[in-house]
Amino acid sequence: MDYVFEVIDKSGRKMHLSKERWQHICLEHSDFISIGRTDDTIHYYYKFYKIKKEYLIVSVKYLNGDGYIVTSFRTRKARQT
């Protein structure tokens, strides 16, 4: 299987992000984007999944023109700004 990345966790076990899973959080296909209320360098990318009736949110921080993923999580409510 092809991985986007693979690391060793603190307990010595391997963990990875597969290309297939990466497609689930791919930011190119987000439904909408909101900007942080207190920090405009943070953008939240939302993707709604009808079957689960929930959003996947990917939080990205932009510094000097480059972005990096801070975290991602699922929620039933979306915050649009």
C-alpha positions, 0 to 999 in steps of 0.5 A, spaced: 500 500 500 502 507 498 503 511 504 503 519 504 507 518 510 509 513 516 511 514 523 513 511 529 509 513 535 511 513 542 510 506 544 514 504 538 508 502 533 508 504 526 502 509 524 501 511 517 496 515 512 494 512 506 493 515 499 486 512 500 485 516 507 488 522 504 483 523 499 478 523 504 481 529 507 483 532 501 482 540 501 481 541 494 474 538 495 471 542 501 464 544 501 466 551 504 472 554 508 471 559 514 476 563 517 478 563 525 474 568 529 480 570 533 486 568 528 485 570 521 491 565 519 487 559 521 482 557 516 477 551 517 476 547 511 469 543 511 467 537 507 459 534 509 458 527 509 451 525 508 451 518 510 454 520 517 450 527 517 457 530 519 462 534 517 470 533 517 473 539 519 481 540 517 484 546 521 490 549 517 494 555 519 498 559 514 504 563 515 509 566 510 504 564 504 505 556 506 499 552 510 500 546 514 495 542 517 494 543 525 488 538 526 482 535 523 476 532 527 468 531 525 462 535 528 455 535 526 455 543 526 458 547 522 461 554 523 460 559 517 463 566 518 
